[in-house]
Amino acid sequence: MGEEQDMIRAKGQWNDWKAEAEKALKGKSVEFLNSATYEGITLKPLYTEVDSDLRQHFSGNDHRATNDWIISQALFAEDSKRLSEKIVAAKKRGQHSFYLKNFSFLKSKQDAKLAFQQIDWEQDSIFFDIGEELGIISLFLHERLEKNELQTLKGTLGFDPYESLLRNGKSTISLQTQLDYLADTIKWCQVNKCHVRCLLIQGSLYHEAGAHSLQELIYTFSHALDIVNELLNRGISIDVIAKNISFSFAVGSVYFMEIAKLRAAKQIWASLIHALGGSEPSQKIYLHTMNSTFNKTRNDVHVNLLRTTTEGFSAAVAGADELTILPFDSVLSDSGEIGERIARNSQFILKEESLLSKVVDPAGGSFYVEALTTELAERAWKEIQEIDEKGGFLNELIAGIPQKKLGIILEKRRADLNHRNKIIIGTTAFANLSEQVTEIKEVKMKEKNRQQVKPVDSFQDALLAVREKADLPMIKSMGEEKELQIQPLKQSRLVEHFEQLRTDAQNYFQKKGHHPKAIVISFGCLKDYKPSLDFVTGILATGGVTVEAIPYDQFQSISNEEVIIFCGKDEDYKSIHSSLITKLKTANKKVHLYIYRNGHEEKIKEFGFEGFLSPNMNAYTFLVTLHHKLGVRN
């Protein structure tokens, strides 16, 4: 009876608010304030108990006693000695888990011993994403076995069998060999009471390909279900599999949606393990999160500080188990220690000053977040089941279905960016032309000289090779399996095409000694043309083009500029004389004329203008055209 009364009260409050809102909207329906997301979710201006009552069979309880998480900052090093030094420095600054992705310098047991000698295996933990360097697992585990440290080893020493396939369209080691290797590793760890997690599901792959949150959840858990089924077929129980999995998600800047995504991931995993007969403890997901690189920029790079901080906050509020915050300058070629230090300290601020680690599920009870979480979880769960019924996720990948859907969303994101429906501060809006654009960091893996190493195709043979040779074993598919190929995911950053415009403009500057420039002819008083001038200046700046503003009455002597934009109020354009346009075109055959604001088709036709600028224009296409006309691009 009490719940029913609460619901009646909530509906009454909603109706009261709705009436007041519509009064302020002067007759428009309150639905006018709704907005749509890429996920196809309608966001409302107000959420109440009525919305949170949508929860059905999913449970938000993830069995956490605290909201604490492991600080797992990435370490970048080119040799074992430097990595050891970085581990020491990180530990002095309070870090006790170490995220590592590049193992190109590890060639022997001696290299591994030097690299990891400063790790305390009872106090510290690891998060090693080994990619296709499967031999690293046997090399590392054998080293711990020899030193009697297996049972104290904590963290993730794993790989995703689908990663290379998704990134490159094919794998250098066959999928079956990887799955067999993974199964043998899990079984060996069980026998030797080693609790390291060996399977790493890279949900971040879909995020970096432009996926929205719903797609991330659908594809990540369909991907995981495929591998779980393969391991079940290799004789491993669901409870053993569950405790050997780490999920790694990228976290973007859509604050509440990212919180809801991670909370929904917990619910989906609990449902999946329950459906497969797993125990209640096995239904707890292990979540590693890392900042998205998809939304990061190399222009006005310090804006990335805001992005990484809010993304870290989202992950902490959502209850991540392990968090990696990337340095704000990680996309640049000259990234430095200050970025690493700020990234690490951001986590301490979230823990010790924001006190997020002290409250279990800080977002719990928020009608908005609960409603978002529920809708994501229920819709994703339904599609995961449908994919499974059709034969599994790998069949979908071979048919190219996820790739096509991801491509559609990626193009929609870019179209919204190009038309300024969405903006990226410092790159597609409020660009700073005085900054020097730096090159993007390219991580180049060193080639290992292992011609003398005999390749093996199983975990047991790899262990034996380490024991006999003390070198990193080479894992290779030995069978005559048919090579599996799919269309790879398109991994990119969202603003790369705009950044290229700035790079081209900077190259022009280095050749010519000045920036590409457009003349803007203004009309009337400053207060009349200032808004439109600011708009035009802002658009051109995102392409590295400067603006020289000249009042119309002082414009008569200008004849050698290549791009001229008329900028003013609609009525001001009546003062433009055809004789002036004729004079301009006679004096300079290459002059290109534009007008600000659409709706001036007659003027455009009369004077031979090449187009117009407006708030809903495709800014990117216009800037590319402008670059060609100014000689920035050939």
C-alpha positions as CSV (number, residue, x, y, z in Angstrom):
1,M,0.0,0.0,0.0
2,G,2.9,2.3,0.9
3,E,4.6,1.8,-2.5
4,E,1.3,2.5,-4.3
5,Q,0.9,5.7,-2.4
6,D,4.5,6.7,-3.3
7,M,3.8,6.1,-6.9
8,I,0.6,8.2,-6.8
9,R,2.5,11.0,-5.1
10,A,5.4,10.8,-7.7
11,K,2.9,11.0,-10.6
12,G,1.2,14.0,-9.0
13,Q,4.6,15.7,-8.6
14,W,5.4,15.0,-12.3
15,N,2.1,16.4,-13.4
16,D,2.6,19.5,-11.3
17,W,6.1,20.0,-12.7
18,K,4.9,19.3,-16.3
19,A,2.1,22.0,-15.9
20,E,4.6,24.6,-14.7
21,A,7.2,23.7,-17.4
22,E,4.6,24.0,-20.2
23,K,3.5,27.3,-18.9
24,A,7.1,28.5,-19.1
25,L,7.4,27.0,-22.6
26,K,4.4,29.1,-23.6
27,G,2.2,26.3,-24.8
28,K,4.7,23.9,-26.1
29,S,4.6,20.4,-24.9
30,V,7.1,19.3,-22.3
31,E,8.3,16.7,-24.8
32,F,9.9,19.6,-26.6
33,L,12.7,19.3,-24.1
34,N,13.4,15.7,-24.8
35,S,16.6,14.8,-26.7
36,A,17.7,11.7,-28.5
37,T,21.0,9.8,-28.0
38,Y,23.0,7.7,-30.5
39,E,21.7,4.7,-28.6
40,G,18.1,5.6,-29.7
41,I,17.2,6.5,-26.1
42,T,15.0,9.5,-25.5
43,L,16.3,11.6,-22.6
44,K,13.7,13.5,-20.6
45,P,14.2,16.7,-18.7
46,L,13.0,15.1,-15.4
47,Y,13.0,11.6,-14.0
48,T,10.9,10.4,-11.1
49,E,10.1,7.2,-9.2
50,V,7.8,6.3,-12.1
51,D,10.8,5.9,-14.3
52,S,13.0,4.0,-11.8
53,D,10.2,1.5,-11.4
54,L,11.0,0.1,-14.8
55,R,13.5,-2.3,-13.2
56,Q,12.4,-5.9,-13.5
57,H,14.7,-9.0,-13.3
58,F,18.0,-7.2,-13.3
59,S,19.7,-6.4,-10.0
60,G,22.0,-3.5,-9.4
61,N,23.7,-5.4,-6.5
62,D,27.3,-6.4,-7.5
63,H,28.3,-7.7,-4.1
64,R,30.8,-4.9,-3.5
65,A,31.6,-4.1,0.1
66,T,33.3,-0.9,-0.8
67,N,33.7,1.3,-3.9
68,D,37.5,1.2,-3.8
69,W,39.4,0.5,-7.0
70,I,42.9,-0.4,-8.0
71,I,45.1,2.5,-9.4
72,S,46.6,0.9,-12.5
73,Q,48.5,3.5,-14.4
74,A,50.1,2.7,-17.8
75,L,53.9,2.4,-17.9
76,F,55.7,3.2,-21.1
77,A,59.3,1.9,-21.5
78,E,61.6,0.7,-24.2
79,D,63.8,-1.7,-22.2
80,S,63.8,-3.7,-19.1
81,K,66.0,-1.4,-17.1
82,R,63.8,1.6,-17.8
83,L,60.7,-0.3,-17.0
84,S,62.2,-1.3,-13.6
85,E,63.0,2.3,-12.9
86,K,59.5,3.4,-13.8
87,I,58.0,0.8,-11.5
88,V,60.1,2.1,-8.6
89,A,59.1,5.7,-9.4
90,A,55.4,4.8,-9.6
91,K,55.5,2.9,-6.3
92,K,57.1,5.9,-4.6
93,R,54.1,7.9,-5.8
94,G,51.5,5.5,-4.3
95,Q,50.8,3.2,-7.3
96,H,50.6,-0.5,-6.7
97,S,49.3,-2.0,-9.9
98,F,51.0,-1.6,-13.3
99,Y,49.4,-1.6,-16.7
100,L,51.7,-2.8,-19.5
101,K,50.9,-3.3,-23.1
102,N,54.3,-3.2,-24.9
103,F,56.5,-6.3,-24.3
104,S,58.7,-5.9,-27.3
105,F,61.9,-5.7,-25.2
106,L,61.3,-9.0,-23.3
107,K,63.3,-11.7,-25.0
108,S,64.5,-13.9,-22.1
109,K,64.0,-14.8,-18.5
110,Q,66.9,-12.4,-17.7
111,D,65.0,-9.5,-19.3
112,A,61.8,-10.4,-17.3
113,K,63.8,-10.7,-14.1
114,L,65.3,-7.2,-14.6
115,A,62.1,-5.6,-15.6
116,F,59.9,-6.8,-12.7
117,Q,62.5,-7.2,-9.9
118,Q,61.0,-4.2,-8.0
119,I,57.4,-5.6,-7.8
120,D,56.3,-6.9,-4.5
121,W,54.2,-9.9,-5.4
122,E,52.4,-10.0,-2.1
123,Q,51.4,-6.3,-2.1
124,D,51.4,-5.3,-5.8
125,S,49.3,-6.5,-8.7
126,I,49.6,-6.3,-12.5
127,F,47.4,-5.6,-15.6
128,F,49.4,-7.0,-18.5
129,D,47.7,-7.0,-21.9
130,I,50.0,-9.2,-23.9
131,G,48.2,-9.1,-27.3
132,E,49.5,-11.9,-29.5
133,E,52.8,-12.3,-27.5
134,L,51.4,-15.5,-26.0
135,G,54.9,-16.6,-25.0
136,I,55.0,-13.8,-22.4
137,I,52.5,-15.8,-20.3
138,S,54.7,-18.9,-20.1
139,L,57.9,-16.9,-19.6
140,F,56.3,-14.9,-16.8
141,L,54.5,-17.8,-15.0
142,H,57.7,-19.9,-15.1
143,E,59.6,-17.1,-13.5
144,R,57.0,-16.9,-10.7
145,L,57.0,-20.7,-10.3
146,E,60.8,-20.8,-9.9
147,K,60.6,-18.1,-7.2
148,N,57.6,-19.7,-5.5
149,E,55.5,-16.6,-6.1
150,L,52.6,-18.1,-8.1
151,Q,50.1,-18.2,-5.3
152,T,50.7,-14.6,-4.4
153,L,50.5,-13.4,-8.0
154,K,47.5,-11.0,-8.4
155,G,45.9,-9.3,-11.4
156,T,45.6,-9.8,-15.1
157,L,48.1,-11.6,-17.3
158,G,45.9,-12.1,-20.3
159,F,44.9,-11.6,-23.9
160,D,41.8,-11.4,-26.0
161,P,41.7,-14.1,-28.8
162,Y,39.6,-11.9,-30.9
163,E,41.7,-8.7,-30.6
164,S,44.0,-9.2,-33.6
165,L,41.1,-10.4,-35.7
166,L,39.1,-7.3,-34.9
167,R,42.0,-4.9,-35.4
168,N,43.6,-6.4,-38.5
169,G,41.0,-8.6,-40.0
170,K,43.1,-11.7,-39.4
171,S,45.4,-13.1,-36.8
172,T,49.1,-14.1,-37.0
173,I,48.2,-17.0,-34.6
174,S,45.0,-18.9,-35.6
175,L,42.0,-18.4,-33.4
176,Q,41.9,-22.1,-32.5
177,T,45.5,-22.1,-31.4
178,Q,44.9,-19.1,-29.2
179,L,41.8,-20.6,-27.6
180,D,43.7,-23.9,-26.9
181,Y,46.5,-21.9,-25.4
182,L,44.1,-20.0,-23.3
183,A,42.3,-23.1,-22.0
184,D,45.6,-24.8,-21.2
185,T,46.8,-21.7,-19.3
186,I,43.7,-21.6,-17.2
187,K,43.9,-25.3,-16.4
188,W,47.6,-25.0,-15.4
189,C,46.8,-22.0,-13.2
190,Q,44.1,-24.0,-11.5
191,V,46.4,-26.9,-10.7
192,N,49.1,-24.6,-9.4
193,K,46.7,-22.4,-7.4
194,C,47.6,-19.3,-9.4
195,H,44.8,-16.7,-9.3
196,V,45.9,-14.5,-12.1
197,R,43.2,-13.7,-14.7
198,C,44.2,-15.0,-18.2
199,L,41.3,-13.9,-20.4
200,L,41.0,-10.2,-21.2
201,I,37.8,-9.1,-23.1
202,Q,38.6,-5.9,-24.9
203,G,35.3,-4.0,-25.0
204,S,37.3,-0.9,-25.7
205,L,37.8,-2.1,-29.3
206,Y,34.2,-1.3,-30.1
207,H,34.3,2.1,-28.4
208,E,37.4,3.2,-30.3
209,A,35.6,2.2,-33.5
210,G,32.9,4.7,-32.8
211,A,30.3,2.5,-31.0
212,H,27.6,4.0,-28.8
213,S,27.1,2.6,-25.3
214,L,24.4,0.1,-26.3
215,Q,26.6,-1.3,-29.1
216,E,29.6,-1.6,-26.8
217,L,27.5,-3.7,-24.4
218,I,26.0,-5.9,-27.1
219,Y,29.2,-6.6,-28.9
220,T,31.4,-7.0,-25.8
221,F,29.3,-9.5,-24.1
222,S,28.4,-11.4,-27.4
223,H,32.2,-11.5,-28.0
224,A,32.7,-12.8,-24.4
225,L,30.0,-15.4,-24.7
226,D,31.6,-16.9,-27.8
227,I,34.9,-17.4,-26.0
228,V,33.1,-18.7,-22.8
229,N,31.4,-21.3,-25.0
230,E,34.7,-22.3,-26.5
231,L,36.3,-22.7,-23.1
232,L,33.3,-24.7,-21.9
233,N,33.8,-27.0,-24.9
234,R,37.4,-27.5,-23.7
235,G,36.3,-28.9,-20.4
236,I,36.5,-25.8,-18.1
237,S,33.6,-25.1,-15.8
238,I,31.7,-21.8,-16.0
239,D,32.8,-20.8,-12.4
240,V,36.4,-21.3,-13.3
241,I,36.0,-19.4,-16.5
242,A,34.2,-16.5,-14.8
243,K,37.0,-15.9,-12.2
244,N,39.6,-15.9,-15.0
245,I,38.0,-13.0,-17.0
246,S,38.8,-9.3,-16.9
247,F,36.7,-6.9,-19.0
248,S,38.4,-3.7,-20.2
249,F,36.0,-0.9,-21.2
250,A,36.9,2.5,-22.6
251,V,35.1,5.5,-20.9
252,G,34.1,8.5,-23.0
253,S,32.9,11.9,-22.1
254,V,29.1,11.4,-22.2
255,Y,29.1,11.5,-18.4
256,F,25.8,9.9,-17.3
257,M,25.7,7.5,-20.2
258,E,29.1,6.1,-19.3
259,I,28.1,5.6,-15.7
260,A,25.0,3.8,-16.9
261,K,27.0,1.7,-19.4
262,L,29.3,0.3,-16.7
263,R,26.5,-0.3,-14.2
264,A,24.5,-2.1,-17.0
265,A,27.6,-4.2,-17.7
266,K,27.5,-5.7,-14.2
267,Q,23.8,-6.6,-14.6
268,I,24.3,-8.2,-18.1
269,W,27.3,-10.3,-16.8
270,A,25.3,-11.5,-13.8
271,S,22.4,-12.5,-16.1
272,L,24.8,-14.2,-18.6
273,I,26.6,-16.3,-15.9
274,H,23.2,-17.1,-14.2
275,A,21.9,-18.4,-17.6
276,L,25.0,-20.6,-18.0
277,G,24.5,-22.1,-14.5
278,G,27.3,-20.2,-12.7
279,S,27.3,-19.5,-9.0
280,E,26.4,-16.2,-7.4
281,P,30.1,-15.3,-6.7
282,S,30.8,-15.9,-10.4
283,Q,28.2,-13.3,-11.4
284,K,30.5,-10.5,-10.2
285,I,32.2,-8.9,-13.1
286,Y,35.8,-7.7,-12.9
287,L,35.8,-4.2,-14.6
288,H,39.0,-2.5,-15.8
289,T,38.4,0.9,-17.4
290,M,40.6,3.2,-19.3
291,N,40.0,6.6,-20.9
292,S,38.7,6.7,-24.5
293,T,41.3,7.8,-27.1
294,F,38.4,8.2,-29.6
295,N,37.6,11.6,-28.3
296,K,41.1,12.9,-27.6
297,T,42.7,15.7,-29.5
298,R,46.2,16.9,-30.3
299,N,45.0,20.5,-30.8
300,D,44.6,22.4,-27.6
301,V,45.8,19.3,-25.9
302,H,45.2,20.5,-22.4
303,V,41.5,20.2,-22.9
304,N,42.2,16.5,-22.7
305,L,42.8,17.1,-19.0
306,L,39.1,17.9,-18.5
307,R,38.1,14.9,-20.6
308,T,40.3,12.4,-18.7
309,T,39.3,13.7,-15.3
310,T,35.5,13.5,-16.0
311,E,35.9,10.1,-17.6
312,G,37.8,8.9,-14.5
313,F,35.0,10.3,-12.3
314,S,32.4,8.4,-14.4
315,A,34.3,5.1,-14.0
316,A,34.7,5.6,-10.2
317,V,31.1,6.5,-9.7
318,A,30.1,3.4,-11.8
319,G,32.2,1.1,-9.6
320,A,35.1,0.1,-11.7
321,D,37.5,-2.4,-10.1
322,E,40.6,-1.1,-11.8
323,L,41.2,2.2,-13.4
324,T,43.8,3.5,-15.9
325,I,43.8,7.3,-16.6
326,L,45.8,8.1,-19.6
327,P,48.1,11.2,-19.7
328,F,46.4,14.2,-21.3
329,D,49.2,14.3,-23.9
330,S,49.3,10.5,-24.6
331,V,48.4,11.1,-28.3
332,L,51.4,13.4,-28.9
333,S,54.9,12.4,-30.0
334,D,56.4,14.5,-27.2
335,S,54.3,13.3,-24.3
336,G,56.2,13.6,-21.0
337,E,56.4,12.7,-17.3
338,I,54.1,15.6,-16.3
339,G,51.2,14.1,-18.1
340,E,51.8,10.7,-16.4
341,R,52.1,12.4,-13.0
342,I,48.8,14.4,-13.4
343,A,47.0,11.2,-14.6
344,R,48.1,9.3,-11.5
345,N,47.4,12.1,-9.1
346,S,43.9,12.5,-10.6
347,Q,43.1,9.1,-9.2
348,F,44.3,10.1,-5.7
349,I,42.1,13.2,-5.9
350,L,39.1,11.1,-6.8
351,K,39.8,8.7,-3.9
352,E,41.0,11.0,-1.2
353,E,39.4,14.3,-1.9
354,S,36.2,13.4,-3.7
355,L,35.9,10.4,-1.4
356,L,34.3,8.3,-4.2
357,S,35.9,5.1,-2.8
358,K,33.9,5.5,0.4
359,V,30.4,5.2,-1.0
360,V,29.2,1.9,-2.6
361,D,27.3,2.7,-5.9
362,P,27.3,6.5,-5.6
363,A,24.8,6.7,-8.5
364,G,22.4,4.2,-7.0
365,G,18.9,5.7,-6.4
366,S,19.3,8.4,-9.0
367,F,16.1,8.0,-11.0
368,Y,17.9,9.2,-14.2
369,V,20.9,6.9,-13.9
370,E,18.7,3.9,-12.8
371,A,16.4,4.4,-15.8
372,L,19.3,4.7,-18.2
373,T,21.0,1.6,-16.7
374,T,17.9,-0.4,-16.9
375,E,17.1,0.5,-20.5
376,L,20.7,-0.2,-21.7
377,A,20.9,-3.5,-19.8
378,E,17.5,-4.8,-21.0
379,R,18.0,-3.8,-24.6
380,A,21.5,-5.2,-24.7
381,W,20.5,-8.5,-23.1
382,K,17.7,-9.0,-25.7
383,E,20.1,-8.5,-28.6
384,I,22.9,-10.6,-27.0
385,Q,20.4,-13.5,-26.9
386,E,19.3,-12.9,-30.5
387,I,23.0,-13.0,-31.7
388,D,23.6,-16.2,-29.8
389,E,20.5,-17.8,-31.3
390,K,21.7,-17.0,-34.8
391,G,25.0,-18.9,-34.2
392,G,27.2,-16.6,-32.2
393,F,29.1,-13.4,-32.6
394,L,31.9,-14.7,-34.8
395,N,29.4,-15.6,-37.5
396,E,28.1,-12.0,-37.2
397,L,31.7,-10.7,-37.7
398,I,32.3,-12.9,-40.7
399,A,29.1,-11.6,-42.2
400,G,30.3,-8.0,-41.5
401,I,27.1,-7.1,-39.6
402,P,28.7,-5.4,-36.5
403,Q,31.2,-3.6,-38.7
404,K,28.5,-2.2,-40.9
405,K,26.5,-1.0,-37.9
406,L,29.5,0.6,-36.3
407,G,30.4,2.3,-39.6
408,I,26.9,3.9,-39.7
409,I,27.3,5.3,-36.2
410,L,30.8,6.5,-36.9
411,E,29.6,8.4,-40.0
412,K,26.7,9.9,-38.0
413,R,29.1,11.1,-35.4
414,R,31.4,12.7,-38.0
415,A,28.4,14.2,-39.8
416,D,27.2,15.8,-36.5
417,L,30.8,17.1,-36.0
418,N,31.0,18.4,-39.5
419,H,27.7,20.2,-39.2
420,R,28.5,21.5,-35.7
421,N,25.6,19.6,-34.1
422,K,28.4,18.4,-31.8
423,I,31.6,20.3,-31.0
424,I,35.0,19.3,-29.8
425,I,36.5,22.2,-27.9
426,G,39.8,23.4,-29.2
427,T,39.5,21.5,-32.5
428,T,36.1,22.1,-34.1
429,A,35.3,25.2,-32.0
430,F,37.4,27.8,-30.2
431,A,40.5,26.8,-32.1
432,N,43.8,28.5,-31.0
433,L,45.7,29.4,-34.2
434,S,48.8,30.5,-32.2
435,E,49.6,26.9,-31.0
436,Q,52.0,24.7,-32.8
437,V,50.5,21.4,-33.8
438,T,52.5,18.4,-32.7
439,E,52.7,15.1,-34.4
440,I,50.7,12.1,-33.2
441,K,52.5,9.5,-31.3
442,E,53.1,6.3,-33.2
443,V,54.0,3.3,-31.1
444,K,56.5,1.2,-33.0
445,M,57.2,-2.2,-31.6
446,K,60.8,-3.4,-31.8
447,E,61.3,-6.5,-33.9
448,K,62.5,-9.4,-31.9
449,N,65.5,-11.3,-33.3
450,R,64.3,-14.8,-32.6
451,Q,65.3,-16.7,-35.7
452,Q,67.0,-19.4,-33.7
453,V,63.9,-20.0,-31.5
454,K,62.0,-23.1,-32.4
455,P,58.3,-22.2,-32.6
456,V,55.7,-24.1,-30.4
457,D,52.0,-24.3,-30.6
458,S,50.9,-25.1,-27.0
459,F,51.2,-23.7,-23.5
460,Q,52.9,-26.8,-22.2
461,D,55.5,-26.8,-25.0
462,A,56.0,-23.1,-24.3
463,L,56.7,-23.8,-20.6
464,L,59.1,-26.5,-21.6
465,A,60.9,-24.2,-24.0
466,V,61.3,-21.5,-21.3
467,R,62.7,-24.1,-18.9
468,E,65.2,-25.5,-21.4
469,K,66.2,-22.3,-23.3
470,A,65.4,-19.5,-20.9
471,D,64.2,-17.5,-23.9
472,L,60.8,-16.1,-24.9
473,P,59.1,-18.9,-26.9
474,M,57.5,-18.1,-30.2
475,I,54.0,-19.3,-30.5
476,K,52.8,-20.4,-34.0
477,S,49.9,-22.3,-35.4
478,M,51.2,-25.7,-36.5
479,G,48.1,-27.2,-38.0
480,E,46.8,-26.6,-41.5
481,E,43.8,-24.5,-40.4
482,K,42.0,-22.4,-42.9
483,E,43.0,-18.7,-42.2
484,L,40.0,-16.8,-40.8
485,Q,39.5,-13.3,-42.2
486,I,36.9,-10.7,-41.5
487,Q,36.5,-7.0,-42.2
488,P,38.5,-5.2,-39.4
489,L,37.0,-2.6,-37.2
490,K,37.9,1.0,-38.2
491,Q,39.9,2.3,-35.3
492,S,40.3,6.0,-35.3
493,R,40.0,9.3,-33.3
494,L,36.9,11.3,-34.1
495,V,38.6,14.6,-35.0
496,E,41.5,13.3,-37.2
497,H,40.1,14.9,-40.3
498,F,39.8,18.3,-38.7
499,E,43.3,17.9,-37.3
500,Q,44.6,17.2,-40.8
501,L,43.2,20.6,-41.9
502,R,45.3,22.3,-39.1
503,T,48.4,20.3,-40.1
504,D,48.0,21.3,-43.8
505,A,47.6,25.0,-42.7
506,Q,50.7,24.8,-40.6
507,N,52.7,23.3,-43.5
508,Y,51.4,26.2,-45.6
509,F,52.6,28.7,-42.9
510,Q,56.1,27.0,-42.9
511,K,56.3,27.4,-46.7
512,K,54.8,30.8,-47.1
513,G,55.7,32.5,-43.9
514,H,52.1,33.5,-43.2
515,H,48.8,31.8,-42.4
516,P,46.2,31.2,-45.1
517,K,43.8,34.2,-44.9
518,A,40.3,35.3,-45.8
519,I,38.9,38.8,-45.9
520,V,35.6,39.4,-44.1
521,I,33.7,42.5,-45.2
522,S,31.5,43.7,-42.4
523,F,28.5,46.1,-42.5
524,G,27.1,48.5,-40.0
525,C,28.0,48.9,-36.3
526,L,30.1,46.5,-34.3
527,K,27.0,45.3,-32.3
528,D,25.3,44.5,-35.6
529,Y,28.0,42.3,-37.2
530,K,30.0,41.1,-34.2
531,P,28.0,37.8,-33.7
532,S,28.2,36.8,-37.4
533,L,31.9,37.9,-37.6
534,D,32.7,35.7,-34.5
535,F,30.9,32.8,-36.2
536,V,32.8,33.1,-39.4
537,T,36.1,33.7,-37.6
538,G,35.5,30.6,-35.5
539,I,34.7,28.4,-38.4
540,L,37.8,29.4,-40.4
541,A,40.0,29.0,-37.4
542,T,39.2,25.3,-37.1
543,G,40.8,25.0,-40.6
544,G,43.8,27.1,-39.6
545,V,42.6,30.1,-41.7
546,T,43.0,33.6,-40.2
547,V,40.5,36.4,-40.8
548,E,41.1,40.1,-41.7
549,A,37.9,42.1,-41.0
550,I,37.4,45.2,-43.1
551,P,34.4,47.6,-42.9
552,Y,32.5,47.8,-46.2
553,D,33.2,51.5,-46.7
554,Q,36.9,50.8,-46.6
555,F,36.8,47.9,-48.9
556,Q,37.1,49.7,-52.3
557,S,40.9,49.3,-52.6
558,I,41.1,45.6,-51.9
559,S,41.5,43.6,-55.1
560,N,44.2,40.9,-54.7
561,E,42.6,38.7,-52.0
562,E,41.5,35.2,-53.1
563,V,38.7,34.6,-50.6
564,I,36.2,37.3,-49.6
565,I,33.3,36.8,-47.3
566,F,30.5,39.4,-46.9
567,C,29.2,39.4,-43.3
568,G,26.3,41.4,-41.9
569,K,22.6,41.5,-41.3
570,D,20.2,40.5,-44.1
571,E,19.2,44.1,-44.8
572,D,22.9,45.2,-45.1
573,Y,23.4,43.1,-48.2
574,K,21.2,45.5,-50.1
575,S,24.0,48.0,-50.2
576,I,26.3,45.7,-52.2
577,H,26.6,47.1,-55.7
578,S,27.1,45.0,-58.8
579,S,29.8,47.4,-60.0
580,L,31.9,46.6,-57.0
581,I,31.6,42.8,-57.6
582,T,32.5,43.3,-61.3
583,K,35.5,45.4,-60.3
584,L,36.7,42.7,-57.9
585,K,36.4,39.9,-60.5
586,T,38.0,42.0,-63.2
587,A,41.0,42.9,-60.9
588,N,41.5,39.3,-59.7
589,K,40.3,36.4,-61.8
590,K,40.9,34.0,-58.9
591,V,38.7,35.8,-56.3
592,H,36.2,33.6,-54.5
593,L,33.2,35.4,-53.0
594,Y,30.9,34.1,-50.2
595,I,28.1,35.5,-48.1
596,Y,27.2,34.8,-44.5
597,R,23.7,33.3,-43.8
598,N,21.5,31.3,-46.1
599,G,18.4,32.6,-47.8
600,H,20.2,34.9,-50.2
601,E,19.9,32.8,-53.4
602,E,19.0,35.8,-55.5
603,K,22.2,37.7,-54.3
604,I,24.3,34.6,-54.9
605,K,22.9,34.2,-58.4
606,E,23.1,37.9,-59.2
607,F,26.6,38.5,-58.1
608,G,28.0,35.0,-58.8
609,F,28.9,34.2,-55.2
610,E,30.2,30.7,-54.8
611,G,28.1,29.9,-51.7
612,F,27.2,30.9,-48.2
613,L,28.1,30.2,-44.6
614,S,25.5,29.3,-42.0
615,P,25.2,27.7,-38.6
616,N,23.9,24.4,-40.1
617,M,26.5,24.2,-42.9
618,N,28.9,21.3,-43.4
619,A,31.9,23.2,-42.0
620,Y,34.4,20.5,-42.8
621,T,33.5,20.3,-46.5
622,F,33.6,24.1,-46.7
623,L,37.0,24.2,-45.1
624,V,38.4,21.6,-47.5
625,T,37.1,23.7,-50.4
626,L,38.6,26.8,-48.9
627,H,42.0,25.1,-48.6
628,H,42.0,24.2,-52.2
629,K,41.1,27.8,-53.2
630,L,43.8,29.3,-51.0
631,G,46.4,26.9,-52.2
632,V,46.8,25.1,-48.9
633,R,45.9,21.8,-50.6
634,N,46.8,21.0,-54.2
